[in-house]
Amino acid sequence: MAQSFTISTKLQGMTQLREKMAKLQKANADLRAPLFACSARMERSVAENFRAQGIPDMGVSWPPISERTKQQRMKRKGRRKTGSDKALLDTGRLRNSYTRMTALGHISKIRGRSTGWQLEFGSNVEYAKKQQEGYTTQPTVQWVKPFKRKKNASKRRSRGNTVQVKGHLRMDPGGKKVPARPHLRIRPKDVQVFLRIFAEHERRAMGAA
């Protein structure tokens, strides 16, 4: 994203003009500080999207998770129940990859003058793009290890209360459409924050009060 800025100031004499331009040139020679601040802003912005389950100020609302997915989450051994009905918040890995700099998958890189100052922000978690844009599941085959399960009500009179299930292959034909849940977008209010960050950077460089 490229932004241009116009600064109007009252100057007298070429000496003052050269001094002001030199300060401005120096400020634009190193944009690491303002770009780092922009990265921090994006972390907060994405965190807000996850809390809101969408991007309300852009008219985006995430479809809720299916009842089947909710039940699968709740059945997992040892998982906490809190937040299990929220989209994209099963383990928190995707959200954390955007909002925590030390998290697996986090991307926040500032590129220097050789390529023009740029901020690369995002996540390289393998399913981030799929969730952002939506996708259709592909056929899969999964090996299920042998396990024990409780007998149903009609069979509990027999000896024991569990039954041994042999290992087997579980096939999913795929074709299920998973809806898009956009979570990474530059919102209008983000742009306003970026403008203030760069304006403050240049104000400090120009020595304004």
C-alpha positions, 0 to 999 in steps of 0.5 A: 500500500502506497500513501503520499503526503503533502506538507504545507509550511511557511518558509522565508529564504532559500537557506530555511527551505534547504534546511527543511527539505534536508530534514524531510529527506532524512526523515524519509530515508529511514521509515522503520519506526513508522512502519513498525507502528503500522505493523502494531496497528494491524495486529490490533486491527486483526485482533478486533476482527476475531473478537467481532467475528467479522469486520463490521465497519466493512459490512463483513460478518463471518458465517457461524460454525456448523453444529457438527463442527461445534460437536466435534470440538466439544468431544475432544479430550481435554479441550477447554469449552470456553470459546468453542462455538466461535469461528476461527477460534478453536485453538487460537493458532490462526489469530495468534499468528497475526497478533503475536510477533513470537507466534508460529506463522507470524509475518511482519517484515520491513524492507529497506530502501533497495526495494522502496520502504515496504511493510509485509504483514500477514500469516504463513499458517497453511490454512490462513488463505483458505479461511480468508477466501473460502474453499471446497474440501477435497476427498481424504482417507484417514486411518483411525487407530483401535479404540474403546467406546461405550456401548449404546443403551440397547447393549449395556445389559451384556457383560462390560460397558465398553466395546473394542473398535478395530482400526479402520480407514475413514473416508471423507468424499469431500466436496463440502464448501467452507465459507470465506471468513475474511480476517485480514483487510486494511480498514478505512480507520486503519488508513487514518491511523497510518496517516497520523503515524507518518504525519507525526514522524515527519512532524518530529523530523521537521522540528515542529512544536 
